[in-house]
Amino acid sequence: MFQRISQLFTRIAFLAETLPYGGQAAIEGVLMKGERHAALAVRRRDGRIEVLDRVVKSNFAWLAKTPLIRGFFILWDMMTLGMWAITESSKRYELDLEAQEREEKAQVAAEKGEEPPAETAPPQDMPGWLRTIILVASLGVALFIFKILPAMAATGVFSLIGWGSIKEMAEPTFGQQLLANTIEGLVKLTIFVAYIWSVGRLGEIRRVFEYHGAEHIVINAYERDADNQNLGYIQSLSTAHPRCGTSFIVILILLSIVLFTLLDWALVVFWPAYVVDNIPVWYLRWPLRILALPLLAGLSYEVIKAAFRYYGQPLITPLLRFGMLFQALTTRRPSDEQIEVSLASFNRARFLNEQIPEPAAIKRVLVEPLETASANAE
């Protein structure tokens, strides 16, 4: 594992500061994003690959270019784009399921000599206000799971192992504050790993993780040899990639230990009037931690970005390698068919962003079933 990751770092060390493409998995599909355009490719039930695209436009243009905090706003824009991809891919997945059910019902009706059932209306697009509510609610749940719950657990563990609550200490040192926040960070990491491991055992989620692997492999292939789209070559590459959101989350959790320790220490030292039993009052401590999220996300983004510029530095590269180990939870080795979906999305994104012609084989697969396209390619 470490050898493969080291080889991957060696291959990308020469790349420019900002790499143009990223993406995410969708329902039976892959989203690829460039600087100005994004493309979503979805495998339909009949074997075709349907490709959609849209212009990439930031909701926070100048903030997304401001160092230290830009990572948060880039993440917000990517979440918005990702929700579009999930919505569009799931809508097509549901249409295919409904078509399959109608065919099965029609077959049963034909065997009984009955009329086939009437077609149902196609699903409507989700209203924008409902998407916003879902996004805000998801962030609220995430804040509870990764903020409040770990803090409660850390306090309990701190007392359980015999050190006593930090509230009972006369004058807790910076090291003791760091230890308390370290326990909190480890609890967050445990929750994250347990959740990803659990949902990864579901068949539908496993398919998404396979498409996640397909997204990584295609980008790895592009960054190593942009002109080689041979499936055998692409399948030989790793499913791990340093710019993955999984690595981002792991690095964010690790950096939160240091940042939140500094916040607690600063409150204790500079605002003692708001400190009760060695802990800043909750109505000051928690809002500050929430307000610090843009800075935390921004720092995590800068760490990942700096790894390409300063590869080999002892304080940066180990962090990125550590984060990449967790991608074993969120990626699976994809099939050739899933890689073709990823390639269709990637080539469309490249065509829109760079005006590079799409390969003929990919054009055929967009309008023909996979088996036919493969036969024509041969």
LINRARA-V483313 format. One record per backbone hydrogen bond with DSSP energy under -1.0 kcal/mol. NH is the residue of the N-H (numbers start at 0). CO is the residue of the C=O. E is the energy in kcal/mol with one decimal. If there is no record, write none. Layout:
nh:co:e
NH:CO:E
NH:CO:E
This chain:
nh:co:e
4:0:-2.2
5:1:-2.5
6:2:-2.3
7:3:-2.0
8:4:-2.4
9:5:-2.1
10:6:-1.9
11:7:-1.6
14:11:-1.7
21:32:-1.7
23:30:-1.8
25:28:-2.6
29:40:-2.0
30:23:-3.0
31:38:-3.0
32:21:-3.3
33:36:-2.9
37:53:-2.6
38:31:-2.9
39:51:-3.3
40:29:-2.4
41:49:-2.8
42:27:-2.8
43:47:-3.0
46:43:-1.7
48:364:-1.2
49:41:-2.9
51:39:-3.1
53:37:-2.1
55:35:-2.9
63:59:-2.7
64:61:-1.0
65:62:-1.3
69:65:-1.9
72:68:-1.0
73:69:-2.7
74:70:-2.2
75:71:-2.0
76:72:-2.3
77:73:-2.2
78:74:-2.3
79:75:-2.1
80:76:-2.4
81:77:-2.9
82:78:-2.2
83:79:-1.6
84:80:-2.0
85:81:-2.6
86:82:-2.6
87:83:-2.7
88:84:-2.6
89:85:-2.4
90:86:-1.9
91:87:-1.7
92:88:-2.1
93:89:-2.5
94:90:-2.0
95:91:-2.1
96:92:-2.1
97:93:-2.6
98:94:-2.3
99:95:-2.3
100:96:-2.3
101:97:-2.5
102:98:-2.3
103:99:-2.2
104:100:-2.6
105:101:-3.0
106:102:-2.4
107:103:-2.1
108:104:-2.9
109:105:-2.6
110:106:-2.0
111:107:-1.4
113:108:-3.2
130:126:-1.9
131:127:-2.1
132:128:-2.0
133:129:-2.5
134:130:-2.3
135:131:-2.7
136:132:-2.9
137:133:-2.4
138:134:-2.1
139:135:-2.2
140:136:-2.4
141:137:-2.4
142:138:-2.4
143:139:-2.0
144:140:-2.6
145:141:-2.8
146:142:-1.3
147:142:-1.2
148:143:-2.7
150:146:-1.6
151:147:-2.2
152:148:-2.5
153:149:-2.9
154:150:-2.0
155:151:-1.8
156:152:-2.8
157:153:-2.5
158:154:-1.4
159:155:-2.5
160:156:-2.0
161:158:-1.4
167:164:-1.8
176:172:-2.1
177:173:-2.6
178:174:-2.2
179:175:-2.3
180:176:-2.2
181:177:-2.1
182:178:-2.2
183:179:-1.8
184:180:-2.4
185:181:-2.5
186:182:-2.1
187:183:-2.1
188:184:-2.4
189:185:-2.4
190:186:-2.5
191:187:-2.5
192:188:-2.6
193:189:-2.8
194:190:-2.4
195:191:-2.5
196:192:-2.7
197:193:-2.1
198:194:-2.6
199:195:-1.8
200:197:-1.3
201:198:-1.6
205:201:-2.5
206:202:-1.7
207:203:-1.5
208:204:-2.5
209:205:-1.9
210:206:-2.0
211:207:-2.1
212:208:-2.1
213:209:-2.0
214:210:-2.2
215:211:-2.0
216:212:-2.6
217:213:-2.1
218:214:-1.9
219:215:-2.8
220:216:-2.4
221:217:-2.3
222:218:-2.4
223:219:-1.3
224:220:-3.3
227:224:-1.4
233:229:-2.5
234:230:-2.7
236:233:-1.7
243:240:-1.5
247:243:-1.8
248:244:-2.4
249:245:-2.1
250:246:-2.7
251:247:-2.4
252:248:-2.3
253:249:-2.1
254:250:-2.8
255:251:-1.8
258:254:-2.5
259:255:-2.5
260:256:-1.3
261:257:-2.3
262:258:-2.0
263:259:-2.5
264:260:-2.6
265:261:-2.4
266:262:-2.3
267:263:-2.3
268:264:-2.2
269:265:-2.9
270:266:-1.7
273:270:-2.0
274:271:-1.7
275:278:-2.6
278:275:-1.5
280:273:-3.0
283:280:-1.8
284:280:-3.1
285:281:-2.1
287:283:-1.5
288:284:-1.8
289:285:-2.4
290:286:-2.7
291:287:-1.4
292:289:-1.3
295:291:-2.7
296:292:-3.2
297:293:-2.3
298:294:-2.7
299:295:-2.2
300:296:-2.2
301:297:-2.4
302:298:-2.3
303:299:-2.1
304:300:-2.6
305:301:-2.9
306:302:-1.3
307:304:-1.1
309:305:-3.4
312:309:-2.0
315:312:-1.1
316:312:-1.8
319:315:-1.8
320:316:-2.6
321:317:-2.4
322:318:-2.1
323:319:-2.0
324:320:-1.3
326:323:-1.3
327:324:-1.3
328:325:-1.8
330:326:-1.4
331:208:-1.6
338:334:-1.9
339:335:-2.1
340:336:-1.4
341:337:-2.0
342:338:-2.8
343:339:-2.3
344:340:-2.1
345:341:-2.7
346:342:-3.1
347:343:-1.7
348:344:-2.2
349:345:-2.6
350:346:-2.5
351:347:-2.3
352:348:-2.4
353:349:-3.2
354:350:-1.6
362:358:-1.9
363:359:-2.3
364:360:-1.8
365:361:-1.1
366:363:-1.3
367:363:-1.5
372:368:-2.4
373:369:-2.7
374:370:-2.0
375:371:-2.5
376:372:-2.3
377:373:-1.4
